[in-house]
Amino acid sequence: MSGEWLKTAVLLLRFLVDIAVGIFFLVLIGIAALLIGKFVKWLDSFDVVPAPVIKGLTFLEYGLFAVDVVCFAFLVVMAGYKLMVEIWREYK
């Protein structure tokens, strides 16, 4: 009985580590997007930078963050699925 509980605890710990690593990369890429946003505001303060460049960098900023959030959501779903499959195999 205690061996089954320990295996489930290890599976849950692996799941939590996967989520923690995902959060780390979410924050890391979010910071990169934030820095791009700050850079765009700094560039926008100059009158010589063309508007398409500003719009392109703004699109890059939002696109980077959106892709990051979608990838994190995919990671959470797949890690949860993997956890459920392993627990199902354990108690089958």
C-alpha positions in Angstrom: 0.0 0.0 0.0 2.7 2.5 0.9 4.7 1.7 -2.2 1.7 2.7 -4.4 1.3 5.9 -2.5 5.0 6.7 -2.9 4.8 6.1 -6.7 1.9 8.4 -6.9 3.7 11.1 -4.9 6.7 10.8 -7.3 4.4 11.2 -10.3 2.8 14.2 -8.7 6.2 15.7 -7.9 7.3 15.2 -11.5 4.1 17.0 -12.6 4.8 19.9 -10.3 8.4 20.2 -11.5 7.2 20.2 -15.1 4.8 23.0 -14.3 7.5 25.0 -12.3 9.9 24.8 -15.3 7.1 25.9 -17.6 6.3 28.9 -15.3 10.0 29.7 -15.3 10.1 29.8 -19.1 6.8 31.7 -19.3 8.3 34.4 -17.1 11.5 34.4 -19.0 9.9 34.9 -22.4 7.4 37.3 -20.8 10.3 39.5 -19.6 11.8 39.4 -23.2 8.4 40.6 -24.5 8.3 43.3 -21.9 11.8 44.4 -22.9 10.7 44.5 -26.6 7.8 46.7 -25.5 10.1 49.1 -23.6 12.4 49.2 -26.6 9.5 50.0 -28.9 8.4 52.9 -26.6 12.0 54.2 -26.6 12.2 54.0 -30.4 8.8 55.6 -30.8 10.1 58.6 -28.9 12.2 59.4 -31.9 10.5 60.9 -34.9 12.8 59.3 -37.5 11.7 55.7 -36.9 9.1 54.7 -39.5 5.6 53.6 -38.3 5.8 50.2 -40.0 8.9 49.4 -37.9 7.1 50.4 -34.7 4.0 48.4 -35.7 6.1 45.4 -36.6 8.0 45.4 -33.3 4.7 45.8 -31.4 3.3 42.8 -33.3 6.4 40.9 -32.5 6.0 41.7 -28.8 2.3 40.7 -28.6 2.9 37.6 -30.9 5.8 36.4 -28.7 3.8 36.7 -25.5 0.7 35.0 -27.2 2.7 32.1 -28.5 4.3 31.8 -25.0 1.0 31.6 -23.3 -0.3 29.0 -25.8 2.8 26.9 -25.4 2.4 27.0 -21.6 -1.2 26.0 -21.8 -0.2 23.1 -24.0 2.5 22.1 -21.5 0.0 22.1 -18.7 -2.6 20.1 -20.6 0.0 17.5 -21.7 1.7 17.2 -18.3 -1.8 16.7 -16.7 -2.6 14.1 -19.4 0.7 12.3 -18.8 0.1 12.4 -15.0 -3.4 10.9 -15.4 -2.2 8.2 -17.7 0.6 7.2 -15.3 -1.8 7.2 -12.3 -4.3 5.1 -14.3 -1.6 2.6 -15.2 -0.5 2.5 -11.6 -4.0 1.7 -10.2 -5.3 -0.4 -13.1 
